[in-house]
Amino acid sequence: MIGDLGEVIYKFIVFFNGISKILIPLSFTVYFFTYKEQKDVAISMFKKEKHFFNRYNVFLIMTVLIFVSSIIFEPVSQEKLNIGNILVFMIYLSWIVSAVLSYLFLINSINIIKTFNDSLKSIEVAFYNIEQERFKYKYKSVSEEVITRNITREVNKLSVYVEIVFQIIMSKKKYNLTNDFSQSLRELDDKLFSQIILIHQDQSYFSEIFPLSSGEYGKLILIIQKGILELSDIALDLNNPRDIKILIQNFIEMRPISFEIIDELQSNWDKNNKHKVSLETNFKNVFDEYYLSTYRVVNKLYSKNNSEALRVLKGLNQSDKGSELYSNHNDYLTLVASMIATSIERNDLKQLTDVLNILFEYLINMDNREVVIHESFIDVKQIEESPNNPLINIQRIKDRVSETSSKELIEKKVHKLCIFSIVKAIELGRYGCAGFLIKNSVKNFNQMSFSESVYEINNNLDIVEPHLDLSKNLTKLLPLNFVFSGASYNYCFGKATLLIYYQQKYASLRKIKILKETEIIDLTTIFKKEEGYLEYLNDKISGLEKEYGLIVLKKDEFEKVKIESGG
């Protein structure tokens, strides 16, 4: 019996030595083929199955042992069992087992339907686990350290599974699975987007999950925002309005309303955070990244002439009006400024019109009462109404107040933004954009304040890179192209001033908007004794009504206004 077993093992070794010359190269070929297919579908699956690499490492080690043993060991045929034969037999058998397990996983992983459904299920489980950990935190049934470790683990899992489902949905365009793309998007809406919206519209939930995930939740949000942008690209290419609407609506609703710094979590963050970045700064970065994503989404939609862009802009205003807490006005103005700059650069009058109208609406709906702007976004009104709220450290908030603002101060910033935009439009030869900005600035702004802003800029024309007093962080992320050429800045500013002046005069004389003389720009203050230069500029703009879209520049109208205004 033992002799028969020894003979079987011997024959197996001889047989395997023969076919291994084909089997091992073939196994590597199969592996690399399936690996490439998996990578094309969703490379993040390798993050999910890290243990697969341990399994595959065993396979590689066994392969090396097979190669070595085939060189140094010659199988012996005999009636008794040979220890060398048994050892080689076990190595060969281990290789077969490791190869089968590795290939079964790898081949199964390129089944995108199964992987997609499994990933969605894992996302559901992760959100459920996070909710359970929040429950433990609320009732202090487990230490905060344990809860933080568990939530961090679940959020990291979410990041991997979210990447997988996004990558699988995007791969469906490659394989022309349009219907599957739409269906998968609806499932993602139900399993993922709705959960994120739930968190972001619940200030308490949002304020807890970020520190309790060691800041990893911020990375998850970046993955989702990037995914929405990429899926929007595909939906636009496929010309599928329903899919675009789903994506944009979810993006709008995903905007975090506000946050509060919970002292207990702040203390734990300061103690355990290895990056030494304050919790408040990390919260602020979430809002900054949302504004950056908004900029990208809006510009992508405008580049495709899609009307959903306007809905994104309006969504920002509605969020501010609907929230009980105030967001930072500077962040909003920085986003708007970057969109205006981009509109001018692209000479996109449609986008400029929409952005400017949204900005005017924002100013109209702004409360006249004083608003405190600070990093934590907590409204003074809330502090006064809830003085005993333990979640709000009133003294800390007061210590961090960076600027007391009013509607007038914010309008002043907008005035300067519009003036610099007019100058930039003239510098780039975007005369239609310049004319539109001029008409609307005269029509919608307080002209006394607007003219004063012109004077202030005139007094600092040596600064070709003007400071707009906007969000420092966002200005690093968003393109704000308000750097002027030293050679042309004075000339373009002079033309802009003169155009504003004539529009003010025209509006007043034609009773479009009644203005006092003190509200209209005083050209002698701007040009002083440079009468010859002033006439030169008059000649440069007269008759350009079509280019600027300003009726006042018609030659006959222009001369009438000059005469009636005493020019």
LOPAVO-37723 format. One record per residue (C-alpha): x, y, z. Coordinates in steps of 0.5 Angstrom, whole numbers, plus 500, padded with zeros to 3 digits. Layout:
// residues N
- X Y Z
...
***
This chain:
// residues 567
- 500 500 500
- 506 505 502
- 509 503 496
- 503 504 491
- 503 511 495
- 510 512 494
- 510 510 486
- 503 515 486
- 507 521 489
- 513 519 484
- 509 519 478
- 505 526 480
- 512 529 481
- 515 527 474
- 508 529 471
- 508 536 474
- 515 537 472
- 513 536 465
- 507 540 465
- 510 546 469
- 514 548 463
- 507 550 460
- 503 551 466
- 507 556 470
- 508 561 464
- 500 560 462
- 498 562 470
- 502 568 469
- 499 570 463
- 492 569 465
- 494 573 472
- 496 579 468
- 490 579 463
- 485 579 469
- 489 584 473
- 489 589 467
- 482 587 466
- 480 589 473
- 485 595 473
- 481 598 467
- 474 597 471
- 476 599 478
- 483 599 480
- 481 601 487
- 479 593 488
- 486 592 490
- 485 596 496
- 479 592 498
- 482 586 497
- 489 587 500
- 489 580 503
- 489 577 496
- 496 580 495
- 498 575 501
- 495 570 497
- 499 571 491
- 505 572 495
- 504 565 497
- 503 563 490
- 510 567 488
- 514 563 493
- 511 556 491
- 513 558 484
- 520 560 486
- 521 553 490
- 518 549 484
- 523 552 480
- 529 551 485
- 527 544 487
- 526 542 479
- 534 544 479
- 537 541 485
- 532 535 486
- 531 529 482
- 525 525 484
- 527 517 486
- 522 511 484
- 522 506 490
- 517 502 494
- 518 506 500
- 516 513 501
- 522 518 500
- 522 524 504
- 525 528 499
- 519 526 494
- 514 528 500
- 517 535 501
- 517 536 493
- 510 533 493
- 507 538 498
- 511 544 495
- 507 542 488
- 500 541 492
- 501 548 495
- 502 551 489
- 496 548 486
- 492 551 492
- 495 558 492
- 494 558 484
- 487 556 484
- 485 561 490
- 488 567 487
- 485 566 480
- 478 564 483
- 478 571 486
- 481 575 481
- 477 572 475
- 471 573 480
- 473 580 481
- 472 582 474
- 465 580 474
- 463 588 475
- 455 587 476
- 457 582 482
- 463 587 485
- 458 593 484
- 452 590 488
- 457 587 493
- 460 594 494
- 454 598 495
- 452 593 500
- 458 594 503
- 457 602 503
- 450 600 507
- 454 596 512
- 459 601 513
- 454 607 514
- 450 602 519
- 456 601 523
- 458 608 523
- 451 610 526
- 452 605 531
- 458 608 533
- 455 614 534
- 450 611 538
- 455 609 543
- 458 616 543
- 452 619 545
- 451 614 551
- 458 614 553
- 458 606 553
- 465 606 550
- 471 610 550
- 472 615 545
- 478 613 543
- 475 606 541
- 469 610 537
- 474 614 534
- 478 608 532
- 472 604 529
- 469 610 525
- 476 611 522
- 476 604 520
- 469 604 517
- 470 611 513
- 476 608 510
- 472 602 508
- 467 607 505
- 472 611 501
- 475 605 498
- 468 602 496
- 466 609 494
- 472 609 489
- 470 602 486
- 463 604 485
- 465 610 481
- 470 607 477
- 465 601 475
- 460 606 473
- 465 610 469
- 467 604 466
- 460 602 463
- 461 608 458
- 467 605 455
- 463 598 454
- 457 602 451
- 453 600 457
- 448 607 457
- 442 604 460
- 447 600 466
- 450 607 467
- 443 610 468
- 441 605 473
- 447 604 477
- 447 612 478
- 440 611 481
- 442 606 486
- 448 610 488
- 443 616 489
- 439 611 494
- 445 608 497
- 450 613 498
- 448 620 496
- 442 620 500
- 446 618 506
- 452 624 505
- 446 629 504
- 443 626 511
- 450 627 514
- 451 634 511
- 444 637 513
- 445 635 520
- 449 640 524
- 450 635 530
- 452 629 525
- 457 633 521
- 460 636 527
- 461 629 530
- 463 625 524
- 469 629 522
- 473 629 529
- 471 622 530
- 474 619 524
- 480 623 525
- 479 627 519
- 478 621 514
- 471 624 513
- 474 630 509
- 478 625 504
- 471 621 503
- 468 628 501
- 473 629 496
- 472 622 493
- 465 623 492
- 466 630 489
- 471 628 484
- 466 622 482
- 460 627 481
- 464 631 477
- 467 625 473
- 460 622 472
- 457 629 470
- 462 629 464
- 460 622 462
- 452 624 463
- 454 631 459
- 457 627 453
- 451 622 453
- 446 628 453
- 442 625 458
- 438 630 462
- 435 626 467
- 442 623 469
- 445 630 469
- 439 633 474
- 440 627 479
- 448 629 479
- 447 636 480
- 441 636 485
- 445 631 489
- 451 636 489
- 447 642 491
- 444 638 497
- 451 635 499
- 453 642 501
- 455 642 509
- 450 647 512
- 455 649 518
- 459 646 524
- 460 647 531
- 466 645 535
- 465 641 540
- 470 642 546
- 470 634 548
- 472 632 541
- 476 638 540
- 480 636 546
- 481 629 543
- 483 632 536
- 488 636 539
- 491 630 543
- 491 625 538
- 492 629 531
- 499 627 529
- 498 633 523
- 498 638 528
- 492 642 524
- 487 645 528
- 480 641 528
- 477 648 526
- 482 649 520
- 480 642 517
- 472 643 518
- 474 650 514
- 478 646 508
- 471 642 507
- 467 648 505
- 473 650 501
- 473 644 497
- 466 644 496
- 467 651 493
- 472 649 489
- 468 643 486
- 462 648 485
- 467 652 481
- 469 646 477
- 462 643 476
- 459 650 474
- 464 651 469
- 464 644 466
- 456 645 465
- 457 652 462
- 462 649 457
- 457 644 455
- 451 650 455
- 447 646 460
- 442 650 464
- 444 646 470
- 449 651 471
- 444 656 473
- 441 651 478
- 448 650 482
- 449 658 483
- 442 659 485
- 443 653 490
- 448 657 493
- 444 663 495
- 438 658 497
- 443 654 502
- 445 661 505
- 438 663 506
- 435 657 508
- 441 656 514
- 440 658 521
- 447 659 521
- 451 664 516
- 457 662 512
- 463 666 510
- 461 672 506
- 468 672 503
- 468 665 501
- 462 666 497
- 465 672 494
- 471 669 492
- 467 663 488
- 463 669 485
- 470 673 483
- 473 667 480
- 467 665 476
- 467 672 473
- 474 672 472
- 473 666 468
- 467 668 464
- 471 674 462
- 477 670 460
- 472 666 456
- 468 671 453
- 462 668 455
- 457 673 456
- 452 668 458
- 456 665 464
- 457 672 466
- 450 674 466
- 448 669 470
- 453 669 475
- 452 677 476
- 445 676 477
- 446 671 482
- 451 676 486
- 445 681 485
- 440 677 488
- 445 675 494
- 446 682 496
- 439 684 495
- 437 678 500
- 443 680 505
- 440 682 512
- 442 689 513
- 444 688 520
- 451 687 522
- 454 680 521
- 460 677 525
- 464 673 520
- 469 668 523
- 472 661 522
- 467 657 525
- 461 660 522
- 457 660 528
- 452 666 528
- 452 671 533
- 445 671 533
- 445 663 535
- 450 665 541
- 445 670 544
- 439 666 543
- 443 660 546
- 447 662 552
- 447 656 556
- 449 651 550
- 455 647 552
- 457 646 545
- 458 653 544
- 464 656 547
- 462 663 547
- 469 666 549
- 473 662 544
- 468 664 539
- 469 672 541
- 477 671 541
- 477 668 534
- 472 674 531
- 476 676 525
- 472 682 522
- 465 685 523
- 462 686 517
- 456 689 514
- 452 689 508
- 455 696 506
- 462 693 507
- 461 687 503
- 458 691 497
- 464 695 497
- 468 689 496
- 463 687 490
- 464 694 487
- 471 694 487
- 471 687 484
- 466 689 479
- 471 695 477
- 477 691 477
- 473 686 472
- 471 692 467
- 478 693 467
- 480 686 466
- 475 685 460
- 478 692 457
- 485 689 457
- 483 682 454
- 479 686 449
- 472 683 452
- 468 689 450
- 461 686 451
- 463 683 458
- 466 690 460
- 459 694 457
- 455 689 461
- 458 690 467
- 458 697 467
- 451 697 465
- 449 693 471
- 454 696 476
- 450 703 474
- 443 700 475
- 444 696 481
- 449 699 485
- 449 705 490
- 453 710 485
- 456 714 491
- 459 708 494
- 461 706 487
- 464 712 485
- 468 712 491
- 471 705 490
- 473 708 483
- 477 714 487
- 480 709 491
- 483 704 486
- 485 711 482
- 489 713 488
- 493 706 488
- 494 705 480
- 501 703 482
- 499 696 485
- 498 692 478
- 496 686 483
- 490 689 487
- 488 686 493
- 481 684 493
- 480 682 501
- 477 675 499
- 478 669 502
- 486 667 503
- 485 660 502
- 480 660 497
- 484 665 493
- 490 659 493
- 485 654 490
- 481 658 485
- 483 662 479
- 483 669 480
- 486 673 474
- 486 680 476
- 493 681 475
- 494 687 470
- 500 689 465
- 504 695 468
- 504 698 461
- 496 698 460
- 493 698 467
- 493 706 467
- 490 706 460
- 485 701 461
- 483 704 468
- 482 710 464
- 477 707 459
- 473 704 464
- 472 710 468
- 470 714 462
- 465 709 460
- 462 708 467
- 462 716 467
- 458 716 461
- 453 711 463
- 452 714 469
- 450 721 465
- 446 717 460
- 442 714 466
- 441 720 469
- 439 725 463
- 435 719 460
- 432 718 467
- 433 711 467
- 436 712 474
- 436 719 477
- 443 721 480
- 446 727 484
- 452 730 481
- 456 728 487
- 454 721 485
- 457 721 478
- 464 720 477
- 468 727 477
- 473 726 471
- 477 732 474
- 479 728 480
- 481 722 475
- 484 725 470
- 486 732 473
- 489 737 468
- 490 731 462
- 485 734 458
- 488 732 451
- 489 725 454
- 481 725 456
- 479 727 449
- 484 722 446
- 480 717 450
- 473 720 448
- 475 719 441
- 477 711 442
- 470 709 445
- 466 714 441
- 462 710 436
- 463 703 439
- 456 702 441
- 456 695 438
- 462 692 441
- 460 695 448
- 453 694 448
- 452 701 450
- 447 706 447
- 451 712 450
- 457 710 445
- 453 711 439
- 456 718 436
- 450 722 436
- 448 720 443
- 455 720 445
- 455 728 443
- 449 729 446
- 451 727 453
- 457 730 452
- 454 737 451
- 448 736 456
- 453 734 461
- 457 740 460
- 463 736 457
***
